[in-house]
């Protein structure tokens, strides 16, 4: 991620989905213009607050990010196959999950921003 993708998010507004133990925040925060983190686990949100008090972090499900307007970010980052988890057919409500990120990510990302996903 360091050299290859850095130009895609350096100096830009970043949304970090599934931030977890802030492994990605340690790298993204110093480089991004703004870094907003989201996680559905209260202990993970508390962890980010404890280590990065200046970072905006939200306790939320990535399938409901209505708090953010259209084009609010230049780059959306989701590590560890998080996007695959959202499409999991074993989800309690698979109709909500299936295809959600691919349908909605363009709304969150500003026009002309790079589109990257993990293999």
N, C-alpha and C positions, 0 to 999 in steps of 0.2 A: 504494500500500500504506500510506503514512504515515497519512493521516487516515481513510480509509475502513475499513480493517481493524484498525487499532491496538487498538480496544477488544476485539477477539476474542482477542488474544494478550498484551496488556500485563498484567503481573503473573501470568502463567500459565506452566505447564510446556510448553515448545515442543520439538518434534522437527523438525529441519531436515534433510530428505533431499536428498542430492546437493549438499552445501554448496559444493563447488568452491573458488573463490578467496575465500571468505568474504564475498562481496558482501552477502548477506542477513544474515550474522552481525553485520556492522557496525551494522545497524539493529535486529535482533531482540534481541541479547544485552543491551543496556542496558535494554530495556523488559520483557523476560521475567523471570519469577521464576527459572526455570532454562531453559537453552538447551543442548540436546544435538544435536550435529551428526553426520551419517553421510555418508561418501563411499566409493566403491569404488576410488578412485585414491590410492595412497600419496603422491604429491607434493601432492595437494590436502589430505590429512589433515595432512601436515607443515606446509603453509602455515598452516592454522588454528592448529596448535600454536605456530608461531612468532609469530603476530600476536595470538593470544588464549590465552595460557597457562592461564587460569582456566576455559576452556570444555571440557566433556567432548566429545571427538570420537572417533569409532570408524571404523576401516577395516572396512567391511562392505558387503554387497550388500543393497539395500533389500528384496529378496525373502526374506531370512532375518534377521529382527530378533528372534530368539528370546531375545536377551539382555534384552529389555524385557518386563515383565509386562503383563498386561491393564490397561487404563486408566492406563498410566504417564504419559500426556501429555494436556494439555488442548487442544493445537493441533498439527497436523501440517502442515508447510509443505514444498512441493516446487515449486521454480521451474523455469522454462524447459522446460515440457512433459515433465518427468521422468516423470510418471505415464503419459503416452503412450508413452514409451520402454519402460516395463515391460510394456506390452501389445503391443509390436511383434511381429507375426507372423513376422518374419524372424529372431527370436531363435534361438539354437542350441537352445533348449528352449521352444518357444512354449506348450506345455501348462502349464508352470510360470508363465510370464509373463502369459498372457492373463487379464485380469480380476483379477490378484493384488491390486493396491492397493485396488480397490473392495470386495473380499471381506475384506481384513484390516485396513484402516485403522480400522474401528469397534472392533476389539479393542484397538488401541494408544491410542485416544482415550477419555478418561473420559466417563462418561455425562453427557448434558446439554450437552456442549461444542458450539460452533458447527461446522458443516460447510461448508467453502468449497473450491472448486476453480477453476482457471483455465479460461477458455472454450476 
